Amino acid sequence: MDRRLRRTTSRASRTAAAGDDGDGMYRQSAAVRGIRWSMLAVIGRQGFQIVGALIIARILGPESFGIISVASIYVVLVTLLLDQGLSAALVQRPDLSPRAPGATVTLNLVMAVLLGGLTWVIAPALADFFSVPELVLILQILAVALPAKALGIVPRAVLARRLIFRGMAVSDVAGAASGTVAGVTSALLGAGYFAVVFQVIATDVVAAAVLLLAARGPAPNVNLREVLPLLRFSVGVFGVNALAYFSRNIDNILVGRYLGVTSLSLYGMAYRVLAVPVMLFGQTVNRVMFPVFSRTSSDKALVSANLLTSMQVLSMLVVPVMVFSACASPLLVTLVLGQDWVEAAPLLSVLAIAGARETIFFIAPSLMRGLGRAGLNLRYEILATVLQVSGIVVGLQFGLLWVAVGYAVGGFLLTPVLLVIQSRLSGASVGAQVATIWPAVHCSIWGAAAYFGAGFVDLPAGLDLLAGLAAFIVVAVGVLRLVHRDRTRVFLSRVATLAAIRR
């Protein structure tokens, strides 16, 4: 990219940060660049975290790792409570006071102190609830470290508002790398379940430091009235996020409470398979498209194009991988985690399919929030919570596997609702959306059949997995080339564009 084009891009970035929509070509290229940086960030972050979790799980075994799973429920909850939806409001609001980000930092730090004190007090009660006495000290240490987590919230929102994703990418990778090294090293040295404490604190401190440097602040201030204009939007977002947290964690909470931490460990490890594509691909597209939808809300044709592009990319990247994981779960679990974790295999199969569906439609909340429809998002999350919690509660009566089945069924019942919502907001018809994701589903079905067909060949351990993978890939690619050639060509051209565009 020559100097003149760099100056043009720089001016466009400043214009977008000030709230001006700019032209459609800039917005599209900004989205592509953002997806590229976010993809690098999430791959790096999730890569470190997944590898770290697998190593720690293999070292500790299901019983001790279950304590870490319980602590993880708390970490996700306090992250939600620290933010209160204000970071989304900072990104979405067209006109923003210069002092609003600093005032939000102050509010986040105050919340960190209050939540830390509350956590310290109620930690024994939480440990009793899960029948895990070891949880008390873990939660109290994490409570003291909450200000570090709070410091990174607003700088991330400021960078997202400016459509500057490189700073976020560096912070994510640096934080995850530091946390993984700290967690794995402490586990190898015999720290046991306290490895999660070292991992979380190292991640938060390093990530916050990098974000503060990249965003150049903002410095805290006491002009808390500047936060008031943000509250109307943030309250709706917070309500949505709270319901989403409840619907996505009630299964972990109930399993830990009624089936024990060993069952929670097995379920939690399988749930990570669901979370991997959501975090790796869904969150990548989500964090980019939310500000892009916000800036392009007046151009319905562009919103529709961006939505369909996102759905195509997500489905093609995720569905085949997750279907293969569902088919090969017994071999994968034994190979990666060992025989102690073999009971997690059927859970992995169910949640892998659920994860594929959830990743494709992870874009829906960004669409609703980006177009200023926080109320609609809240109503949807209420419906999603009712359906998925009902499925989980019913499944709990029959055992651990049925909890996963109940969660998955609840999610699939929501799919028609999401298709209609996205159609009404973007103008992309339900048929166009289904046609966009069908090639990935279709080729994966045939790939799964090929995998199981290869299983009839008697091969040594290890080679059977490779043979199944090869059969899956060959048949899936063949279906794409023979039946869905045009859509595959469009997908590949978009991937090539993504790789070619440089910041």
N, C-alpha and C positions, 0 to 999 in steps of 0.2 A: 504494500500500500504506500503510495507516494505521499510527499508532505502535504500537497494540496488536499488530497482526500482525507488525510489525518485531520487537517484543520476543519474540513467540512464536517467530519464525524464528531469532532470535539464540540463544534458549535451546536450541532444537533443534540448532543448529549446535554449541553447546558440548557437548551430550549426545553427539552423533555423534562428535565429536573425542575424547571420553573413552572411546569404545568401546561405548556403549549403542546398540542398534539403533534405538530410537525407534519411532514408528508407521510403517506402510507408506506412508501419504500423504506424510509428510515425506520419506521416502527417495525416493519417486517425484519429488516436486517438486524436491528437491535435485539429483537426476540431471538433470532437465530444465534447471534453472538452470545446472548445470555444463556441460551440452552447449552451452547458449547461449553462455556465456562462452568455452568452449574452441573453439567454432566461430568466434567472432569473433577469438580469438587465432590460430588456425591459418590462417584466411583472411588475416589481416593479415601474419603471418609468412611464409607460403608465397607470398603475393602479392608481397611485397618481394623474397623470395629468387628467385622464378621470373623476375620482371622483370629483376632484377640479373643472373641467369645468362644470360638471353637477350641482354641488351645486351652483356655481356662476351664471350659467344660470338660475336656478330656482329662485334665489334671485333677479336677475336684470330684468328678462323678455327679450323678443326678441329685443325690441328697444335699450336698453342700451347695451345688449350683442353684438349688431351689431357693436358698436364702437370698442369693443375688437376684433371682427373678422377682421376689417380693420387694426388694429394695428398688428395683427398676420401676415398679408401679408408682412408688413415691416420687422418683426423679421426674417422671413424665408429668405427674400431677403438679408439682411445685413449679415446673417450667410454665405450665398453663396459668397458674395463679399469679406468677410474677408479672406476666405480660398484660393480662386483663383485656386483650384485644387491641391495645393501644398501638402496637407496632403496625398492625394492618391498617388502622386509621391514619397513621402517619404516611403510609404509602398511598392510600386511596384518596385522601383529601386533595382536591385540586389546588386550593390556595392554603398555604401553611405559614403560620407565624414563625419568624426566625427563632423565637425563644421557646417554641413548643417542644422541640426535641429535647432540649436541656431540662425543661420542666418535667418531661416524661421520665428522663433518667433519674431525677430526684424521687419521683413517685415510685419507680421500680426499686430503688435502693431502700426506701422506707418499707415497702412491701417485703423485701428480702429480710429485713431485720424482724419485722412482725411475724412472718412465716417461720423464720428460724426459731424465734422464741416459742411459738406455738408448737412447732415440731418437737422441740426439746421436752416440752411438758407432756405431750400426748404420746411420745414414743413408747412408753411402757404399755399403754392401752392398745396401741397398734400391734405391738409384739404379742400381747395376749390374744387379740382377735385372730391372728394367724397361728397362734401357738408356736411362736418362734422367739424364744427369749434372747437369742443372739442379735435380734433385729434392733434392740434398744440402742446400743452403742453405735451401730452403723448409722442409724437415722440421726442421732445427735451430732455425730461428726459431720455428716452431710449438711445438717442445718447450719452449722457454723460457717460453712463454705458458700452459702447461698449468695452473698453479695457479688462474688465473682461471676456467677451465672447471670445475675441481674445486669451487670455492667455491659454485657455483650448484646442485649436486646435492641436498644435504640440504634446503636451504630449499624447494625445489620439492616434495620428498617430504612435508615438514611441512605445506605448504599443501594438498596432495592429501589427506592424512590427515584434515584438518579440513574437507574438501569446500569449500574456499575457492579458487575458480578465478580470481577477478578478478586477484589478484596475479600469478599465472602468465600470465594473458592480457596484462597490461601489460608484463611482462618480455619475453615472446616478441615482441610487436610492436615494442617499443622497441629490443630487441637486433637484430632483423632489419632494421629501418629504418636503424639506425646502421651495421650491417655492409654493407648494400646501398649506402648513400651512399659509404662509404669505399671499397668495391670498385670501383664504377662510376667514381667520381672518379679513383681511381688508374689505372684502365685508360685512361680518356680522356686522362690526363696522360702516358701512355706507360710505365706500370709493367709492362705485359705480364702474364705469368703470376704475378707477385708480387701482383697484385690480390687473389688468394685469401688471401694472408697478412693483408693489411689488413682484408679482409672478416671472416675468422674471428676475429681478435683483437678487433676492435671489437664484434662480436656477443657474444662471451663476456664481455667486461668490462662492457658495459652491462647485459646480461641478469643477470649475477651480482649487480651492484649493486642492481638493482630487486628481485630475489628476496630478498636479505638484508634490505632495508628492509621488504618486505611481510611476511616471516615473523618479523621482529625477531630475527634471528640464524639458528640458534643459535650461541653462541660455542663455539669448540673447547675441549675438555678432554682430560685424559690418562687418564680412567677407561675404558681400552680394554676392560676386562672386561665393560662394559655392552654391548659389541658381540657378545659370544659367543652370547647367546640368539637373535640374528638370523641367525647363520651357517647353521643347518640349512636354513632357508627360502631364504636368499640364495644359497647354493651351488647349489641346484637351479635358481633363476632365472638365475644367471650361466651355468650350463651350457646352459640353453635359449637364452639370448641369444647365447652364443658360437656355438652351432650355427646359429642363425638368421643371425648375421652371416656365417658361413662359407658357408651355402647361398645367401645373397642377394648375396654379393660374389665368390664364386669365379668367376662368369662375367666380371666386370670384371677380376679378377686374371689369369685365363688369356688373355683378349683382349689386355690390355696387355702380357703377357709374350710371347705367341707371334704376335700379329697386329700389334703396334705401337701407339704412342700415338694415331696418327691414327684407326685403327680403334676404339680405346677411346673416343676423343672422340665419334665417330659413335654408337657403342653407348651411351655414357654419356648423351648428350643424349636419345636415344630412351628410355633407362631412366628419365630424369626424368619422362617421361609416365606410366610405371608408378607412380613414387613420388609423383606429385602427388595422386592420389585417396587413396592409402594415408596420406599425411601430412595431407592437407587434411580428409578425412572419417574415414578409419579411425582415425587417431591421436586425433582429436577425441573420438570415441565411446569409444575405448579408454582414454584417460586418465581419463575420467569413470566408465566402467562398472567398471573394476578396483576402486576403493574401494567403489563401490555394491554390486557382487557380493560383496565381502568383508563388508560390513555386513548383507547380506540373505541370506547363505548358508543360514540355517535355514528360510527361506520359499521352498520350491521353486516354488510357483505364481508368486511375484513374480519369481524368477530367470527362469522360462520366459517370462513376459510381457516382461521387460526385454530378453531375448535376441531374441525375435521382433520387438519394436519396433525394436531396433538394426539387425537385418538388413533390415527393410523400409525404414527411412530410408536406410541405406547403399546398398541396391540401387537405389532410386528416384532418388537423387541422382547416382549414379556410372555405372551401366550405360549409360543413353542417351548421356551425354557421351562416354564412352570408345568406344562403338561408332561414334558420329559421327566422333570423332578418327581412328579406324582407317580409316574410309571416306575421309576428306578429307585424309589425311596428306600426299600429294604437294603439294597446294595450300597446306596450312598451313605445311609446312617452307619452301617457297619464299617465301611471304609474310613469315614471321616471321624466318627466319634467312638467307635468300638462297640463291643457286644453289650456293655452296660446300658447303652441307649437304644437298643433295638426296639423297645416298646414304643418309641416315638415315631417309627416308620409309618404306620397307618394314619396317625395324626398329620404327619407331613404331607401325605398324599391328598387328604381332604383340604388342608389349609393352603396347599400350593394352588389348587384350582380356585379357591376363594381369593387368594392373593392376586391371581391374574385378573379376575373380574374387578376387584377393588382398584387395581392400578389403572385400568383403562378409564374408570369413571372418577379417578381422583381429581380430575380436572374440573368437575362440576362445581365444587365449592368456590374455586377460584373464579369461575365464570359468574356465579351469583354475586360474590362479593365485589368483583371487579366492575360489574354493572350496577353496583349500589343496591342490590337486592338482598341485604342482610336478613330482612324479615322472612323472605322466602327460604333462605338457607336455614334459618332457625326452624321453620315449620317442617322442612324436609328432615332435619336432624331429629326432630321429635318423632316423626314417623319411623325413621331408621332405628332409633333407639328402641321403640316399642317392638318392632319386628325382630330385631336381632337379640334383644334381651329375652323375649319370649322363646325364641328358638334355643337359646343357651339354657334357660331355666328348665325347659322341657327335656333337653338332652342330658342335663345334670342328673336326672332321675335314673338314667340307664347306664351311666358310666362316662369315662373320660373321652372315648372316641365320639360318643354322641353329642358331647358338648361342641366339638369341632364341627360335626354335621349340622347341628342347630345353628351355629354361627354362619356357616356357609349358606344354608338354605335361606336364612333371613336376608343375607346380602343379595342373593339372586332374585328374591321377590321384589327387591327395590329397583331392579334394573329397568323395567318398563317406566317406572316413575321418573327415573333420571333421564331416560331418552326423551320423554315428553317435556320435561323442564328445559333441557338443553335445546330442544327444538323451538320452544316458544321464545326463549331468550336470544338465540342466535339466528334463527331462521333456517338452520340446517334441518331438513326433514328427518323423521325417525328412520325412514327407509335409507336415506343417505348415510346416516350414522351406522346402521346395521351393515350396510354394504361396505363401509370403511373398515370395520373390524372382522368381517366374515373371512377374508383370505387367511388371516392368521389362525382363526379357529379351524377352518377347513383343513389347512395343511397339517395342523397339529393333530387332528383326529386321525388322519391317514398315517402320520408319523408314529402315533401311539400304537396303531395296529401293526406297523412294521416292527416296532420295538418288541412287542409281545411275540410276533412271529419269529424273530431272531432268537427268542428264548427257548424255542424248541430244539435248537442246535446245542448239543452237549459240548460246552467249552469249559476250560479251567477257570477257577475263580479269578476275577479281574478282567479276563478277556471277554467274559459274557457282558460286562458293563460296556466295554468299548465296542463290541459288536452291536449291541442294542443301540448305542448312541449313533454309530455309523449308519445303521438301517434307518433310524429316525430322521437323521439329517438328509440322507439321500432321497427318501420318499417325500419328506416335507418340501424340500427344494424343488423336486420334480413336479409336485402339485402346483406350486407357485408359478413355475415356468410354463406349465401346460394349460392351467385353468385361469390363473390370475396374473397373466403376463403384464397387462397394462398397469394395474395397480402396483405391482411389484416394481415396475420401472419407475413409477412416480415416487415410490418410497425410496428407492436407491438414489434417485436424483436429489431428493431432499437430504438424505444422509451425506451425499457428496457435497452439497451446498453447505451443510453444517460444518463439514471438515475443512472446506476451503476458506470460509470467512474467518478473518483474523481480526483481532481487536485493534 
